[in-house]
Amino acid sequence: MNKIASILIASVFAIVLLGGFLALVGGSILGGLVFLIGIPFAFPMSTSIVVLFFAVIIIRTVMEKRRQKREMRKYLDDQTP
């Protein structure tokens, strides 16, 4: 079962790489972009996982920055006589 899965993953990866290469060489940058834009529609599950991953990172970064601002403001307020 693992051999079949690895062969399928390798073939999908090869098709994506070859398709992107042909789009860039045969067409133009626009052809490559159209191919890359089409990948999320072909693999919606993996795309949604990637989008959720980056959304979590962005939300955590924003929350961390707000926490740092609050701590800095509190520290500066405590310092003033």
N, C-alpha and C positions, 0 to 999 in steps of 0.2 A: 504494500500500500504506500509506503514512503517513497519507493522508487517511482511509482506512477505520479504521485503528487509532485515530486521534484522535477520530473520530466514536464509535467503540465506547467509548472511555474516557470521553468527555463524557457519553454516554448513561447509562453505569453510575453515574457521579458524580451526574448529575441524579436518577436513580432513588433513590439513597441519600439525597440531600438532601430530595427530596420525601417519601419514606417516613418519614424522621425528623421532618420538619415536620408531616405528617399525624398521626403517632403522638402528638406532643406536643400538638397543637391538639385533635384529635378525642378522644383518650383522656385520658391523664394522664402524669405523670412516669413511672409504671410502664410505660405503653405505650411510651414512648420508650426506657426501659431495656431492655425486651424486644426492641425492634427493634435496639438497639445490641448487645445480647448475641447476637442472631441473625446479625449481620454476620460474625463470625469463622467461624461454621459455613458461611456461604455462600462465603467466600473464605479457605479454610484456608491456602493458600500464602502470601498476603500477611500473614496473621496470624502464621504461624510465623516469617516474616522479621522482623516487628516484635518479636516476643517474643525472638528470638535477638539482635536489635540491642540491646534493653534489657538482656538478660542479660549481654552482653559489656560494656556500660557499667558495670553494677553490679559485675561481677567485677573489672574494671580499677580501679574506685574503691576497692573493698575492699583489693585488693593494694597500691595506692598509699598508702592510710592505714596499712597494716601496715609498709610500707617506711619511711614517715615516722616511725612510732613507734620502729622499730629504730634509725634514724639519730639520733633525739632521745635515746634511751636510751644509745646509744654515746657521743654527745657529752657527756651529763651524767656518765657514768661516767668519761670521760677528764678531766673538770674536777675531780673530787674527788681530794684529795691522798692 
